[in-house]
Amino acid sequence: MSGVLNPPGSVADSSSDTIIDSLKNAVGNYGVVADLKEGEEWWQTRLLVLASGAARLGFPKAVVFTSAAPGQPNRFLGWATPGELLRRLLARPSVLAEAYGAAQRDWLFWQLGAPEQPDSQRVLPWAPRGKMQMYFPLDAALPQLAERNASGTVELPWPSTAPQPTPWVLREDGFEAERFLLAHLGPIEGDGSAWSLSEVRVRELFGSVLHTDAVDHEDGETTWVETILGTTADFFAVTKGRQFVNLVPRRTAVNSVLLALVSDNGRTSGRRLAG
């Protein structure tokens, strides 16, 4: 039963465009591999973007973690669902949770907005709070009670009626929520904090939700059947030695077991009839 499905695609992580493109490519997959290598390949901030996007879109269903040790590339560490990863990353108040909350707010405002004209900037269906502000030439006479601000605008004495723009997003491509999140994570990534994900850090963060059980590629049929029928998780991992080979949906594997049993029973009944 090994090799029932092709292995999940690997997700590289080096820049904001890369992580968005990786998420786009992963939408059609049931699982993706985050290869930590020796601990400098992935950051918590970028994993947050992947987990948030996958939880929102419903795909991929699982993230597999692998790492590298001397003579052991692609060593299987475990897998978890994006929802579980997201919950653990946001489990306690932190700059990550604050950035996520701010991005969710921006995305909500962006969804509430609409362009006044085709290809124009989105605006919200309400005016901004406070007095109206607009630009006047420096030599122009100002309306009564108007005041010129240090920024160069003039504050008028009546409430603003100008459209209020929505938060700005780099590109409108169906991944606006993740782009807002990246915008809020950018300053965090540059603050000098250690955000890299090592094997130890993954176990610290996700140990309670990480599925580490696996069946080896060389195990006998009895072990395979016991693994398939004994787990209640959506997937089970297949390894060769300690190297990750595949992530198999349990439902697919159970169907294969049932088909094999039906086929065996059919052959047994046929032999009895022939006798």
C-alpha positions as CSV (number, residue, x, y, z in Angstrom):
1,M,0.0,0.0,0.0
2,S,3.0,2.3,0.0
3,G,3.0,5.0,-2.6
4,V,-0.8,5.3,-2.8
5,L,-0.5,9.0,-3.6
6,N,2.4,11.1,-4.8
7,P,4.3,12.9,-2.1
8,P,3.2,16.4,-1.2
9,G,5.0,19.2,-2.9
10,S,7.8,21.0,-1.1
11,V,7.3,24.6,0.0
12,A,10.4,26.8,-0.2
13,D,10.5,30.0,2.0
14,S,12.8,32.9,1.1
15,S,10.7,36.0,0.4
16,S,7.2,37.3,0.7
17,D,6.4,36.7,-3.0
18,T,7.7,33.1,-2.6
19,I,5.4,32.3,0.3
20,I,2.4,33.7,-1.5
21,D,3.3,31.8,-4.7
22,S,3.9,28.7,-2.6
23,L,0.5,29.1,-1.0
24,K,-1.1,29.5,-4.5
25,N,0.5,26.3,-5.7
26,A,-0.4,24.4,-2.5
27,V,-4.1,25.1,-2.8
28,G,-4.6,22.0,-4.9
29,N,-2.6,19.7,-2.7
30,Y,-3.7,17.8,0.4
31,G,-0.3,18.4,2.1
32,V,3.0,20.3,1.8
33,V,6.5,19.8,3.2
34,A,8.2,22.5,5.2
35,D,11.8,21.3,5.2
36,L,13.6,23.1,8.1
37,K,17.0,21.7,6.9
38,E,19.4,22.6,9.7
39,G,17.2,25.3,11.3
40,E,17.6,28.4,9.2
41,E,15.3,27.7,6.3
42,W,11.9,28.6,7.9
43,W,10.8,31.4,10.1
44,Q,7.7,31.5,12.5
45,T,6.5,34.6,10.7
46,R,6.3,32.9,7.3
47,L,4.8,29.7,8.7
48,L,2.1,32.0,10.2
49,V,1.3,33.2,6.7
50,L,1.2,29.7,5.3
51,A,-1.0,28.4,8.2
52,S,-3.3,31.3,8.1
53,G,-3.8,31.1,4.4
54,A,-4.3,27.3,4.4
55,A,-6.8,27.5,7.2
56,R,-8.7,30.2,5.4
57,L,-8.7,28.4,2.0
58,G,-9.1,24.8,3.3
59,F,-6.0,23.6,1.5
60,P,-3.5,22.3,2.0
61,K,-4.9,20.0,4.7
62,A,-1.6,19.2,6.4
63,V,2.0,20.6,6.8
64,V,4.8,18.1,7.2
65,F,8.0,19.1,8.9
66,T,11.3,17.6,8.0
67,S,14.8,18.5,9.0
68,A,18.4,17.6,8.1
69,A,21.0,15.9,10.2
70,P,24.5,14.6,9.1
71,G,23.8,11.9,6.5
72,Q,20.0,12.2,7.0
73,P,18.2,14.7,4.8
74,N,14.4,15.0,4.8
75,R,14.2,13.4,8.3
76,F,10.6,13.2,9.3
77,L,9.6,15.2,12.4
78,G,5.8,15.2,12.2
79,W,2.8,16.8,10.6
80,A,0.0,19.0,11.8
81,T,-3.1,20.7,10.3
82,P,-2.8,24.4,9.4
83,G,-5.6,25.2,11.9
84,E,-3.6,23.5,14.7
85,L,-0.4,25.4,13.7
86,L,-2.3,28.7,13.6
87,R,-3.9,28.1,17.0
88,R,-0.5,27.3,18.6
89,L,1.3,30.3,16.9
90,L,-1.4,32.6,18.3
91,A,-1.9,30.8,21.6
92,R,-0.6,33.7,23.8
93,P,-0.3,37.5,23.4
94,S,2.7,38.3,21.3
95,V,3.7,40.5,18.4
96,L,2.6,37.7,16.1
97,A,-0.9,37.7,17.5
98,E,-1.0,41.5,17.3
99,A,0.1,41.5,13.7
100,Y,-2.5,38.8,12.9
101,G,-5.2,40.8,14.5
102,A,-4.3,44.0,12.7
103,A,-4.1,42.1,9.4
104,Q,-7.6,40.6,10.0
105,R,-8.9,44.1,10.7
106,D,-7.4,45.5,7.5
107,W,-8.8,42.6,5.5
108,L,-12.3,43.2,6.9
109,F,-12.1,46.9,6.0
110,W,-10.9,46.0,2.5
111,Q,-13.8,43.6,2.0
112,L,-16.3,46.3,3.1
113,G,-14.9,48.8,0.6
114,A,-15.6,49.1,-3.1
115,P,-14.2,51.3,-5.9
116,E,-16.2,54.4,-6.7
117,Q,-15.2,54.0,-10.4
118,P,-13.7,51.1,-12.3
119,D,-10.0,50.6,-11.5
120,S,-10.1,53.3,-8.8
121,Q,-9.0,52.9,-5.2
122,R,-11.5,51.2,-2.9
123,V,-13.3,53.4,-0.4
124,L,-15.4,52.5,2.7
125,P,-19.1,53.2,2.8
126,W,-18.7,55.8,5.5
127,A,-16.8,59.1,5.8
128,P,-13.8,59.4,8.2
129,R,-14.4,60.7,11.6
130,G,-13.4,64.3,12.5
131,K,-13.2,67.5,10.6
132,M,-12.8,67.6,6.8
133,Q,-9.3,68.1,5.6
134,M,-8.2,69.2,2.1
135,Y,-5.3,71.0,0.3
136,F,-5.4,74.7,-0.4
137,P,-2.6,76.7,-2.2
138,L,-0.4,78.5,0.2
139,D,-1.5,81.9,-1.2
140,A,-5.3,81.0,-1.2
141,A,-7.7,82.6,1.2
142,L,-9.0,80.1,3.7
143,P,-12.7,79.7,4.7
144,Q,-13.7,81.1,8.1
145,L,-12.4,79.1,11.1
146,A,-10.3,76.9,8.8
147,E,-6.7,76.1,10.1
148,R,-3.7,75.1,8.1
149,N,-1.9,72.0,9.5
150,A,1.8,71.3,9.6
151,S,1.3,68.6,7.1
152,G,0.2,71.1,4.5
153,T,-3.5,70.3,4.6
154,V,-6.2,72.7,5.8
155,E,-8.7,71.6,8.5
156,L,-12.2,72.9,7.8
157,P,-14.7,73.5,10.6
158,W,-17.3,71.0,9.3
159,P,-17.4,67.2,9.4
160,S,-15.6,65.4,6.6
161,T,-17.6,64.0,3.7
162,A,-14.6,62.8,1.7
163,P,-14.5,59.0,0.9
164,Q,-12.3,57.1,3.3
165,P,-9.9,54.8,1.5
166,T,-9.6,51.2,2.6
167,P,-6.2,49.8,3.7
168,W,-3.9,49.5,0.8
169,V,-2.9,46.0,-0.5
170,L,-0.1,45.3,-2.9
171,R,-2.1,43.1,-5.3
172,E,-5.7,41.9,-5.6
173,D,-5.4,38.2,-6.5
174,G,-7.5,36.4,-3.9
175,F,-4.7,36.4,-1.4
176,E,-5.3,39.9,0.1
177,A,-5.6,38.5,3.6
178,E,-2.1,37.0,3.5
179,R,-0.7,40.1,1.8
180,F,-2.0,42.3,4.7
181,L,-0.5,39.8,7.2
182,L,2.9,40.0,5.4
183,A,2.7,43.8,5.6
184,H,2.3,43.7,9.3
185,L,4.9,41.0,9.8
186,G,7.6,42.9,7.8
187,P,8.7,45.2,10.6
188,I,8.7,42.3,13.0
189,E,11.0,40.3,10.8
190,G,13.5,43.2,10.8
191,D,13.6,43.8,14.5
192,G,16.5,41.5,15.1
193,S,14.4,38.8,16.9
194,A,15.2,35.1,16.4
195,W,12.3,33.8,14.4
196,S,14.0,30.8,12.8
197,L,12.4,27.3,13.2
198,S,14.7,24.6,14.3
199,E,13.7,21.0,15.2
200,V,13.8,21.9,18.9
201,R,11.7,25.0,18.3
202,V,9.1,23.1,16.3
203,R,8.7,20.5,19.1
204,E,8.4,23.3,21.7
205,L,5.8,25.2,19.7
206,F,3.8,22.4,18.2
207,G,4.5,19.3,20.4
208,S,0.9,19.0,21.6
209,V,-0.5,19.0,18.0
210,L,2.3,17.3,16.1
211,H,1.5,13.8,14.7
212,T,4.8,11.9,14.9
213,D,3.7,8.3,14.3
214,A,4.8,6.8,11.0
215,V,4.8,3.4,9.2
216,D,8.1,2.4,7.5
217,H,8.2,1.7,3.8
218,E,9.7,-1.7,4.6
219,D,7.2,-2.7,7.3
220,G,5.1,-5.8,6.7
221,E,1.5,-5.9,5.6
222,T,0.2,-6.5,9.1
223,T,1.9,-3.4,10.4
224,W,0.4,-1.3,7.6
225,V,-3.1,-2.6,8.2
226,E,-2.8,-2.1,12.0
227,T,-1.5,1.5,11.4
228,I,-4.3,2.3,8.9
229,L,-7.1,0.9,11.0
230,G,-5.6,2.0,14.4
231,T,-5.3,5.7,13.7
232,T,-8.1,8.3,13.8
233,A,-6.1,11.1,12.3
234,D,-6.8,12.2,8.8
235,F,-3.4,11.2,7.5
236,F,-0.5,8.9,8.4
237,A,3.1,9.3,7.4
238,V,5.2,6.9,5.5
239,T,9.0,6.8,6.0
240,K,12.0,4.9,4.8
241,G,14.5,4.6,7.6
242,R,13.8,8.0,9.2
243,Q,13.3,9.9,5.9
244,F,9.9,11.2,4.9
245,V,8.4,9.4,1.9
246,N,4.7,10.3,1.8
247,L,1.7,11.5,3.6
248,V,-1.3,9.2,2.9
249,P,-4.9,10.2,3.6
250,R,-6.4,7.6,6.0
251,R,-9.7,7.4,4.0
252,T,-7.8,6.4,0.9
253,A,-5.8,3.8,2.7
254,V,-8.9,2.4,4.4
255,N,-10.6,2.1,1.0
256,S,-7.6,0.2,-0.2
257,V,-7.8,-2.2,2.7
258,L,-11.5,-2.8,2.1
259,L,-10.9,-3.4,-1.6
260,A,-8.2,-5.9,-0.9
261,L,-10.4,-7.8,1.6
262,V,-13.3,-7.9,-0.9
263,S,-10.9,-9.1,-3.6
264,D,-9.5,-11.8,-1.3
265,N,-13.0,-13.0,-0.4
266,G,-14.0,-13.1,-4.0
267,R,-11.1,-15.3,-4.9
268,T,-11.9,-17.6,-2.0
269,S,-15.5,-17.9,-3.0
270,G,-14.5,-18.6,-6.6
271,R,-12.2,-21.4,-5.5
272,R,-15.0,-22.9,-3.4
273,L,-17.4,-22.8,-6.4
274,A,-14.8,-24.4,-8.6
275,G,-14.4,-27.2,-6.1
